[in-house]
Amino acid sequence: MFNEEIDIPCPECGHEASKTVDWVKANDELSCRRCGSVIELENEKHLLIIEHVTQSITKLRRSLAKFRKEPRGARRLR
């Protein structure tokens, strides 16, 4: 459903791995490609970030859908 990517930093070396929101939701851990450390994904911080990103994407999609539906002359400058 959500193919948008988020960057997940390795707590050991700082290398960031890009994964989709759906991938992160479906997996418990990620191995860092640089140093090999295992990054635990099922902690509260990651889940809150994923939830926030998911909500933001949903709101953006709704806004864009409303914008596309407006007649061309009905758009107002703000």
Sequence and secondary structure as in RCSB ss.txt:
>XXXX:A:sequence
MFNEEIDIPCPECGHEASKTVDWVKANDELSCRRCGSVIELENEKHLLIIEHVTQSITKLRRSLAKFRKEPRGAR
RLR
>XXXX:A:secstr
    EEEEE TTT  EEEEEHHHHHH SEEE TTT  EEE  SHHHHHHHHHHHHHHHHHHHHHHHHHHS GGG 
   
